[in-house]
Amino acid sequence: MIDRGGAVAGTGGDEVIWLRSGRAARGPRPAHSLADIAGTGVRVADADGLDAVSMRRIAAELGSGTTSLYRYVSSKDDILDLMYDAVLGEEELPPPRGYWPADLTAIAHRMRGLMIRHPWMTALAGRPSVGPNGLYATERALRAVDGLGLSIDEMVVLIEALEAYVLGYVTRELADRAATRRSGRDWDQWMAAHARYGRTIIDGGRFPLVARAWLDAREPHARDRQERGFRHGLERLLDGIGARIRAARD
């Protein structure tokens, strides 16, 4: 977890936040800690979005001057790194079960839950998470597929594919929720509004598979379609991982 010991010494801008000590070498005792900064950034982003996070805003929320904040961090990027890693440590990883599909499933569902709770995370997920919580999560994911006959490169690729699936699915899920808020229509209302147009597409015959999906597919119309879609897509991804593991063993 993030060190709550205090601020950091003034350092060059090239030094990553994770290399810094927990307390300034000189000067008065620091009033804040890296965890304070991370927690404040998370609260601001949750309330007003990632664009609202700035050195000035964080300093104001902490009751400090912007200049004083540079005793702790070098830039907004440092704050974003602290925020992302702090959220990764919000809840414990589920205990490993020693069965890789179950372990990867639990990891994927946990990550989805964090991103839904903090939608701004999707904008930061492209950067490697090398803080203590991020490294721990990565270690646990790699450990789930260790000893199965895969090379370390294959293990990394499989975990990256899992992360990409979660990120892609949640990004689309959040976009759907945002569209609902903008339009003021829930899914059923949106479908009803498009019923006449949908009938013209179905009757036109140009898109037979789309029409079949609209008419016959159950999952896209289910009230828990997001949960079902995530679960089923994850199962198919794990099927592919299982095939690769079997091939490696053979």
HELIX and SHEET records of a PDB file:
HELIX    1   1 ILE A   17  LEU A   19  5                                   3    
HELIX    2   2 LEU A   34  ASP A   48  1                                  15    
HELIX    3   3 LEU A   50  ALA A   52  5                                   3    
HELIX    4   4 MET A   55  LEU A   62  1                                   8    
HELIX    5   5 THR A   66  LEU A   69  1                                   4    
HELIX    6   6 LYS A   76  LEU A   88  1                                  13    
HELIX    7   7 TRP A  100  ARG A  117  1                                  18    
HELIX    8   8 PRO A  119  ALA A  123  5                                   5    
HELIX    9   9 PRO A  132  ALA A  144  1                                  13    
HELIX   10  10 ILE A  152  SER A  183  1                                  32    
HELIX   11  11 TRP A  187  ALA A  193  1                                   7    
HELIX   12  12 ALA A  195  GLY A  204  1                                  10    
HELIX   13  13 PRO A  208  ASP A  216  1                                   9    
HELIX   14  14 GLU A  219  HIS A  221  5                                   3    
HELIX   15  15 ARG A  225  ARG A  249  1                                  25    
END                                                                             
